[in-house]
Amino acid sequence: MSNEQQTVEQPGPNDQGGQGVTFTPPASQDEFNRIIADRLSRERAKFADYDDLKTKAGEFDKLTEAQKTDIQKANDRALAAEAEVAKFKDREQVTKWKAEVAAATGVPATALSGSTLEDIQAHAEVLKPLITTPPAERGPQVPTEGTGNPGDRVTQLAQTDLASMTPAQINEARRAGRLNRLLGIS
């Protein structure tokens, strides 16, 4: 490269019709550093109030959060209360359904399980034949108090488990041939 300066014409933003602005590259590193420093100072001047704006924005966010917190606390309490009421209403509805199904089928409401009317009705249909079958047809009865025979206690525990089974589990036990065993029927 030679030491002579190169001049390049570049079109400027206000140029019209091909007239260009003359560009002369910096002759030394010091001149280049000065040009860069000038450019940086102009850019920094654009954002001189950035720290003040950032501080003000932070204060605004804190104030908004403080106000929102009181409102949010009230909303959270209201949502929790509504959820509790809904839970009690659901429990009351399930109890009503169990009473209705018990009256219609003769199966005790305490023996029924399920969280929907359809589940409760299906469980009642599974239990109804077991309850309405005469004792002579059911087979040997399991005593309510243990007679000292360990097999009686196992059968009694199995019947307790039966009361907590869902209709689907009872049907599965019936299909697998385990239902009679659970009931103590030979």
Disulfide bonds with the S-S distance in Angstrom:
none
